[in-house]
Structures are given as structure tokens and as C-alpha cells.
Amino acid sequence: MLTTLIAGAFVLGVVVIVHEFGHFIVAKLAGVYVKVFSIGFGKKLLRHRHGDTVYALAALPFGGYVKFAGESELADPGDPQPVAPRGPLDEVPDSEIPRSRYYTTQSKKVRAAVLVAGPFMNYLLAIVLYIGVFLFQGVVVIPTTRVGDVLADGPAQAAGIVPGDTILTISGKPVEHWSDVEDLLLDKPAQAKTITLRHDGADHDVTFQAKTNGSQVTLGLYPWVSSKIGRVQHGKPAYHAGIRAGAVIEAINDTVVTSYDDIRRIVNAHPKQPIYVRWTQDGLAHADTIIPEPKQVLKEGSTSEFETVGVIGIGPYSERRREGLVEGITSGFGAANRMIVQIVDYLWQLFTGRVGVRTLGGPLMVYQMAGDVANWGFDYLLLFLAFFNINLCVFNLMPIPPFDGGHLAMLAYEGIARRPVNRRVREWVTQGGFVLVILLMAFVLVLDLTRCSGSGPGGF
């Protein structure tokens, strides 16, 4: 629980500070008077004035804001207006600030730059995090090109690929790790590719054509991974039983296991049911009864239906492939950009009803996920932080007030119509956006509470 609170506060704190700093620094450089830089909403717990700006830490740590002179739309509705006599930590009223330093009196280019700066900083931080992890920890790769499972009626089965085949080359390019296989097959997926396989000691070629549905690509094949354990999640059933990284699972109940997929199938099928696990670690034999924790996950092939599976907190064996500076930078940009595409695709599926609303999550889910990945290791927490930064970047650019994208949309209208948005219309749109965001926050909070109670997907 403590890890969850610390990890959640770390993720939300970093994301909010970076986002608001983007707005803040560009506004400062443009000469805009920044009245408040607040982390959190509501009652101010801590305040400090430096120059023009009051820096504050508020009671509700689920966001933050920057308040500009003359920009009432960015004000915190819960903040009391300063009255005379004014203390040294109170906001300076707009009447005492030159109009030339108002946010609303700046050019459209300056206001647009201030708005874009927040999401851009989140995007930039995500890239830096990805690059850092790839350079110092390396890229996680599955050290095999052997096929472990083939999806029924999928592209791999149509090509004649069967479990146990070893992929040697794709379109003439040799492959060393499973990531090489995925990268080459996902590159220009609409194009057919020639795969050289080794089956029962003999090599032969097959023609492979991936299945595409919009931005979604289905390959229909999965790697064979041994029963050696790569990671163990701190605090989970496997950890308490004494299983550590490097252990080799040999049998579960009366079934001998030879691959990680064997382990997954048996463990997933026994939520809250004791299983007897035998494994070896450092040449010594061990055995213990473990009770898998229940976890709600999406059913395979579904975007809205959930099922309960058992988990014990283990991950498959993998290796780290160290990358040079150029490769690390390229991989970092690539990872961030691929994440943007995936999130945009998810939003489109959500709006078109192809993805269930129960897949949404709020602040409690962020805390839960942050605590969960932190127990896998700090590098996983950094990758989750990068993922969450990309999420905030994309969501904030949605053309709905009070998101940054909503204000950008109104600026775009002003530029096209060559006149400002009618004040009453602006107020209606902004208030409607606030109501929509509040309703959405209430909805995802109910989902979060339902998950935490164990009656819905994603229970602790």
C-alpha cells in the first residue's frame, strides 16, 4: 500500500509539474504575468512567492494549473479572490498589472505557443525517459525466434507456420530475437513477406501476409519462451513463496511444464485456488503451495468483456540488448511516437463504441498501476511514467474545453473567422466543457472504486 501511494504520487507529481512548467516557462519568456503556479487544486497548503508568481501546493493532488493575468478561464474556481488588505502571498489583482502583460492581450501565436508548451513538455519528457532506459538498461528482447503458439485462423496459420518452427530470415534479413521478427513483420504490414523457416531440421520458405484493420495489425504467432523466470514482482504470491529471478518452473500440480505459456495457462485458470509449484533455483529443488491472486483482464479478442484470471507475479525470461547513443535516441523517439498512435487509435475506438468504457481509468487506477509496476522494478516505473506522459499529452490536445486543445480550437476559429469568439459563446462552451470533464471524472472515479472493491475489472 505504501509503495502504491509513493509511486502514484511520484507519477502524478512529475507529470503535472512538467506539464504546467511547459505553460509557465513559455509564458514567462513571452512576458506574460504568471500569477500562480499550483500543484493540485483546492485549499493551498503551502505557498511561496518568488518574483511575480505565487508557487503553491494544494490539497487535491490530482492535477495542477498555471494562472495568468487576465485569463479567468485558467483560474481555479475554488480560489478566493484577493481582498484588501493583501498579504505578501496573495495574488496581485489584474487591475494592478499592466494590460500588456495579460495573457489575453498577447498575439495568437504567443497564446498558442503557451498552450502547446504543456503537452509538448510531457511528450519531450517521455522521449527522454525512453532514451534513458534504453541507453542505461537496454531494450528488453526475448532471446528466441522459435514459434510457440499460432492463432487459429490467423495470418501465421494461413502461411503454414506451426508451433516449433524457427524463423531464420524475413525478406532475406536474418533475425536474432523475437523483437526482430515483430519489427520486420510489422514494417509495411500490407506487403507480403517471405519467411524462411526451419521445421524438423529442414529449411523452407512461406509467404506471410499480416491482417490489417485500420491501424491494428494481427500477426497471429507468439514466441516460444522457456519456463525460466525473468522477473518476480515484489510482494506477490510467487515472491512470498521464495521464487526469484532465474528460477525454472518444472511442474505445477501434476503437470510438467516446459514453457512459460504452460505456466500462464495453468496459473490463469486457478484464481484463488491453491496450486502446488515445483521449481529449481541455483541448482536446488524447491516446492510450495501458492494461491494465485484474482485479476480482471480483457478477454482475448474482446475490447469490452472481462474475465477473472489468476496471477502470481512472475514474468518470462528476457534479455537486455544494449544500444548505442544513436540507436537509443532513435528507439526513444520511435517508442513515444508508436504510443501516440496507439492512444489515438484507442480514443477513436472508444468514441466509435468498439472499445468498452470500462477500460477507462482515473486517479485511483493511476495510483494502482504505478504501485503495480514499481514492484516490478524502478525501470518499469520510469517506462510507466513515460507512457502516462504520452497519455496526458494526447488527452490535453483533444479539442474540448477546458483542455489545452479546446483553447487551441477557439484560437484557430479566431484566426479563420478573423474575429474573437463571442464572449457568451465562449462561456457556454467552457462551462459545458467543465461539466463534461467533471462528469467524466466522476464516472472514472466510480469505475476506480468498483475495481478497488473487487466487483469490477482491475481489483488490487
C-alpha positions in Angstrom: 0.0 0.0 0.0 2.8 2.4 0.9 4.6 1.6 -2.4 1.3 2.3 -4.3 0.9 5.7 -2.6 4.5 6.8 -3.1 4.7 5.6 -6.7 1.3 7.1 -7.6 2.3 10.5 -6.0 5.6 10.3 -7.9 4.0 9.7 -11.3 1.2 12.3 -10.9 3.5 14.8 -9.4 6.1 14.6 -12.1 3.6 14.6 -14.9 1.7 17.6 -13.6 4.8 19.6 -12.7 6.3 19.1 -16.1 3.1 19.9 -17.9 2.5 23.1 -16.0 6.1 24.1 -16.3 5.8 24.0 -20.0 3.0 26.6 -19.9 4.8 28.5 -17.2 8.2 28.9 -18.9 6.9 29.8 -22.4 4.5 32.4 -20.8 7.4 33.8 -18.8 9.7 34.0 -21.8 6.8 35.8 -23.7 6.5 38.4 -20.9 3.1 37.2 -19.6 2.4 37.9 -15.9 2.1 34.5 -14.2 0.1 34.9 -11.0 0.0 31.3 -9.7 1.8 28.1 -10.3 -0.1 25.4 -8.4 0.4 21.7 -8.0 -3.1 20.4 -7.1 -6.4 22.1 -6.7 -8.4 23.5 -3.8 -7.1 24.8 -0.5 -3.5 26.0 -0.6 -1.4 24.0 1.9 1.9 25.7 1.1 2.6 28.9 -0.7 5.8 30.8 -1.6 6.2 34.0 -3.7 9.2 34.4 -6.0 9.0 37.4 -8.2 5.6 37.8 -9.8 4.4 34.3 -9.1 3.0 32.6 -6.1 4.0 28.9 -6.1 1.5 26.7 -4.2 0.9 23.1 -3.2 -2.9 22.4 -2.9 -4.9 19.8 -1.0 -6.2 17.8 -4.0 -3.1 16.4 -5.8 -4.9 15.2 -8.9 -3.7 17.9 -11.3 -2.5 21.5 -11.2 -2.7 24.8 -13.1 -0.9 28.0 -14.0 -2.9 31.2 -13.6 -2.2 34.1 -15.9 -3.1 37.8 -15.5 -6.3 38.5 -17.4 -7.1 34.8 -18.1 -10.0 33.9 -15.9 -10.6 30.7 -17.8 -7.5 29.1 -16.3 -8.4 30.2 -12.7 -9.2 27.7 -10.0 -12.9 28.2 -9.3 -12.3 27.4 -5.7 -9.7 30.1 -5.1 -11.0 33.1 -3.1 -10.4 36.4 -4.8 -7.8 38.6 -3.0 -9.3 41.4 -0.9 -7.6 44.4 0.8 -5.5 44.3 2.8 -3.5 41.9 0.7 -0.8 39.8 2.2 2.6 39.1 0.6 1.5 35.6 -0.5 -1.8 36.7 -2.1 -2.4 37.1 -5.8 -1.9 40.5 -7.3 -5.2 41.7 -8.8 -5.4 42.2 -12.6 -6.1 45.9 -12.0 -2.6 46.4 -10.7 -0.9 44.5 -13.6 -0.2 46.3 -17.0 -2.6 45.1 -19.7 0.4 44.5 -22.0 1.3 41.5 -19.7 -2.1 39.9 -19.8 -2.3 36.5 -21.4 -5.4 37.6 -23.3 -3.7 40.6 -24.9 -0.9 38.5 -26.4 -0.8 37.6 -30.1 -2.5 34.3 -31.2 0.9 32.8 -31.9 2.1 33.5 -28.4 -1.1 32.2 -26.8 -0.9 29.1 -29.0 2.7 28.5 -28.0 1.8 28.8 -24.3 -1.0 26.2 -24.8 1.1 23.7 -26.8 4.0 24.0 -24.4 2.4 21.9 -21.7 1.6 18.8 -23.8 4.9 19.2 -25.6 6.9 19.1 -22.4 5.1 15.8 -21.5 6.0 14.4 -24.9 9.6 15.5 -24.5 9.9 14.0 -21.1 8.5 10.7 -22.4 11.2 10.6 -25.1 13.9 11.4 -22.6 12.7 8.6 -20.3 12.5 6.1 -23.1 16.0 7.1 -24.3 17.4 6.9 -20.8 16.0 3.4 -20.1 17.1 2.1 -23.5 20.7 3.5 -23.1 21.3 2.5 -19.5 19.1 -0.6 -19.1 18.9 -1.7 -22.7 15.9 -2.9 -24.7 14.1 -5.9 -23.5 14.3 -8.8 -26.0 13.0 -12.3 -26.0 16.1 -14.4 -26.9 14.4 -16.7 -29.4 12.9 -16.8 -32.9 11.1 -20.2 -32.2 7.4 -20.1 -32.6 5.5 -21.2 -29.5 1.8 -20.7 -30.4 -0.1 -19.9 -33.6 -3.5 -18.2 -33.5 -6.3 -20.2 -35.1 -7.4 -18.8 -38.4 -4.7 -16.1 -38.2 -2.2 -15.0 -40.8 0.6 -17.3 -39.4 -1.6 -20.3 -39.7 -2.7 -19.3 -43.2 1.0 -19.1 -44.1 1.6 -22.7 -42.9 3.6 -21.8 -39.8 3.2 -24.2 -36.9 4.4 -24.3 -33.3 8.0 -25.4 -33.0 9.1 -23.7 -36.3 12.2 -21.5 -36.1 12.2 -18.3 -38.1 15.6 -17.8 -39.8 15.0 -14.8 -42.1 12.3 -12.4 -43.1 12.5 -11.0 -46.6 16.1 -12.1 -46.7 17.0 -10.4 -43.4 18.3 -12.6 -40.6 16.6 -12.4 -37.2 18.2 -13.0 -33.8 15.5 -12.1 -31.3 11.7 -12.1 -31.3 11.6 -8.3 -31.5 13.4 -8.6 -34.8 10.6 -10.9 -36.0 7.9 -8.4 -34.9 9.7 -5.3 -36.3 10.2 -6.9 -39.7 6.6 -8.3 -39.9 5.1 -5.0 -38.7 7.1 -2.9 -41.2 4.8 -2.1 -44.1 2.3 -4.8 -43.0 0.2 -4.5 -46.2 3.1 -6.0 -48.1 3.5 -9.8 -48.3 6.8 -11.1 -46.9 8.9 -14.2 -47.5 9.8 -16.1 -44.3 12.5 -18.8 -44.2 11.6 -21.4 -41.6 13.4 -24.4 -40.1 11.0 -27.3 -39.5 12.2 -30.7 -38.3 15.7 -29.8 -39.4 14.7 -28.8 -42.9 14.5 -25.2 -44.2 11.7 -23.9 -46.4 10.1 -20.6 -47.4 6.5 -19.5 -46.8 4.6 -16.3 -47.9 3.3 -14.3 -44.9 0.6 -11.6 -45.2 -0.4 -9.8 -42.0 -4.0 -9.0 -41.3 -4.8 -5.3 -41.0 -7.8 -3.5 -39.7 -7.3 0.2 -39.7 -4.2 0.8 -37.6 -4.5 -2.6 -35.9 -2.2 -5.3 -37.3 -2.6 -9.0 -36.4 0.4 -11.4 -36.9 -1.1 -14.5 -35.2 2.0 -16.0 -33.9 3.8 -15.9 -30.5 7.3 -16.9 -29.3 8.3 -20.0 -27.5 9.6 -18.9 -24.1 11.1 -21.3 -21.6 9.8 -21.9 -18.1 12.7 -19.9 -16.7 11.5 -16.8 -14.8 12.9 -13.4 -15.7 11.3 -11.1 -13.1 9.4 -11.6 -9.9 7.0 -8.9 -8.6 7.8 -7.8 -5.1 5.0 -8.6 -2.6 3.1 -11.1 -4.8 2.4 -14.8 -4.2 5.5 -16.0 -6.1 7.8 -13.7 -4.2 6.4 -14.8 -0.8 6.9 -18.4 -1.8 10.6 -17.7 -2.4 10.7 -17.7 -6.2 13.3 -15.3 -7.6 14.6 -14.3 -11.0 16.4 -17.2 -12.7 14.1 -19.9 -11.2 13.0 -22.6 -13.6 9.4 -23.9 -13.0 9.3 -27.6 -13.6 5.8 -28.6 -12.6 2.5 -27.2 -11.4 0.2 -29.7 -9.6 0.7 -32.9 -11.6 1.6 -31.3 -14.9 5.1 -30.9 -16.1 5.7 -27.5 -17.7 8.3 -26.8 -20.4 7.4 -23.3 -21.4 6.2 -20.0 -20.0 2.9 -20.4 -21.9 2.3 -23.7 -20.0 2.8 -21.8 -16.7 0.5 -19.0 -17.8 -2.4 -21.3 -18.8 -2.4 -23.2 -15.5 -1.9 -20.2 -13.2 -4.6 -18.1 -15.1 -7.1 -21.0 -14.7 -6.7 -21.1 -10.9 -7.6 -17.7 -9.3 -7.9 -18.1 -5.5 -7.3 -21.8 -5.9 -4.1 -23.4 -4.4 -1.6 -24.8 -6.8 1.5 -26.9 -6.0 4.5 -25.5 -7.7 7.9 -27.2 -8.1 10.9 -25.3 -9.3 14.7 -25.2 -9.2 16.8 -22.2 -8.1 20.6 -22.1 -8.2 20.7 -25.9 -8.5 18.4 -26.5 -5.6 14.9 -28.0 -5.7 12.0 -26.2 -4.1 8.3 -26.7 -3.8 5.4 -24.8 -2.3 1.7 -24.3 -2.4 0.8 -20.9 -3.9 -2.6 -19.3 -4.2 -2.9 -17.1 -7.4 -4.5 -13.7 -6.9 -7.5 -12.9 -9.0 -7.2 -10.2 -11.7 -9.7 -8.9 -14.1 -8.4 -8.7 -17.7 -9.9 -8.2 -21.1 -10.9 -11.5 -22.8 -8.6 -12.4 -25.7 -10.0 -10.8 -28.9 -12.5 -8.6 -26.9 -12.5 -4.9 -26.3 -15.2 -4.8 -23.7 -15.6 -8.1 -21.9 -13.5 -9.0 -18.9 -12.6 -12.3 -17.3 -11.0 -13.3 -14.0 -7.6 -15.0 -14.2 -5.1 -16.0 -11.6 -1.7 -14.3 -11.3 1.3 -14.9 -9.0 3.6 -12.1 -10.0 6.2 -13.6 -12.4 7.4 -12.6 -15.8 9.1 -14.6 -18.6 12.8 -14.7 -19.0 14.2 -12.0 -21.3 17.5 -10.3 -22.1 18.6 -6.7 -22.4 20.1 -5.6 -25.7 22.3 -2.5 -25.1 22.0 0.2 -27.6 24.4 2.9 -28.7 23.6 6.6 -28.5 22.1 7.0 -32.0 20.1 3.7 -31.7 18.9 4.7 -28.2 17.7 8.1 -29.4 16.0 6.6 -32.4 14.3 3.9 -30.3 13.2 6.6 -27.8 11.5 8.7 -30.4 10.1 5.6 -32.0 8.6 4.3 -28.8 7.0 7.6 -28.0 5.5 8.1 -31.4 4.2 4.5 -31.5 2.5 5.1 -28.2 0.8 8.3 -29.6 -0.6 6.2 -32.5 -1.9 3.5 -30.1 -3.6 6.1 -27.8 -5.2 8.0 -30.7 -6.4 4.6 -32.1 -7.8 3.7 -28.6 -9.7 7.0 -28.4 -11.2 6.5 -31.8 -12.3 3.0 -30.9 -13.7 4.4 -27.6 -15.7 7.1 -29.4 -17.0 4.7 -32.1 -18.0 2.1 -29.5 -15.5 -0.6 -30.4 -13.9 -0.4 -27.0 -15.8 -0.6 -23.8 -15.9 2.4 -21.4 -14.9 0.1 -18.6 -11.4 0.2 -19.9 -11.2 3.9 -18.8 -9.4 4.7 -15.5 -9.0 7.7 -13.2 -6.6 8.8 -10.5 -7.1 5.7 -8.3 -6.3 3.5 -11.2 -3.1 5.6 -11.9 -2.0 5.0 -8.3 -2.8 1.3 -8.6 -0.9 0.8 -11.8 2.0 2.9 -10.6 2.3 0.8 -7.5 2.0 -2.4 -9.5 4.8 -1.5 -12.0 7.0 -0.2 -9.2 7.0 -3.7 -7.7 8.5 -5.0 -10.9 11.4 -2.5 -10.7 12.2 1.2 -11.0 12.9 0.9 -14.7 9.3 -0.3 -15.2 8.1 2.7 -13.2 10.0 5.0 -15.5 8.5 3.4 -18.5 5.0 3.8 -17.0 5.8 7.4 -16.3 6.8 7.8 -20.0 3.5 6.1 -21.0 1.4 8.4 -18.7 3.2 11.5 -20.0 2.1 10.5 -23.6 -1.4 9.9 -22.3 -1.6 13.3 -20.8 -0.1 14.9 -23.9 -2.7 13.3 -26.2 -5.7 13.9 -23.9 -4.8 17.5 -23.4 -4.8 18.2 -27.1 -8.4 17.0 -27.5 -10.4 19.9 -28.9 -12.7 20.1 -25.8 -12.5 22.9 -23.2 -11.0 23.1 -20.6 -8.3 21.0 -22.2 -5.5 22.9 -24.0 -6.8 21.5 -27.3 -10.1 23.2 -26.6 -8.5 26.6 -26.2 -6.4 25.9 -29.3 -9.6 25.2 -31.2 -11.0 28.5 -30.2 -7.8 30.3 -31.2 -8.0 28.5 -34.6 -11.6 29.8 -35.0 -10.5 33.3 -34.2 -7.7 33.0 -36.8 -10.1 31.7 -39.5 -13.0 34.0 -38.7 -10.7 37.0 -38.1 -12.8 37.9 -35.0 -12.8 36.7 -31.4 -15.2 34.1 -30.1 -18.4 35.7 -28.8 -17.9 36.1 -25.0 -21.2 34.4 -24.2 -20.5 31.5 -26.6 -17.0 31.2 -25.1 -18.5 31.0 -21.6 -21.1 28.4 -22.7 -18.5 26.2 -24.4 -16.1 26.5 -21.4 -18.8 25.8 -18.8 -20.1 22.9 -20.9 -16.5 21.5 -21.2 -16.1 21.8 -17.4 -19.4 19.9 -16.8 -18.3 17.2 -19.3 -14.9 16.8 -17.6 -16.5 16.7 -14.1 -18.9 14.0 -15.3 -16.1 12.1 -16.9 -14.0 12.3 -13.7 -17.0 11.2 -11.6 -17.6 8.3 -14.0 -14.0 7.0 -13.9 -13.8 7.5 -10.2 -16.8 5.2 -9.8 -15.1 2.7 -12.1 -11.9 3.0 -9.9 -13.8 2.5 -6.7 -15.6 -0.5 -8.3 -12.3 -2.0 -9.2 -10.9 -1.5 -5.7 -13.9 -3.1 -4.2 -13.2 -6.2 -6.2 -16.6 -6.2 -8.1 -15.2 -4.9 -11.3 -12.1 -5.1 -13.6 -8.7 -4.2 -12.2 -9.1 -5.1 -8.5 -6.0 -4.8 -6.3 
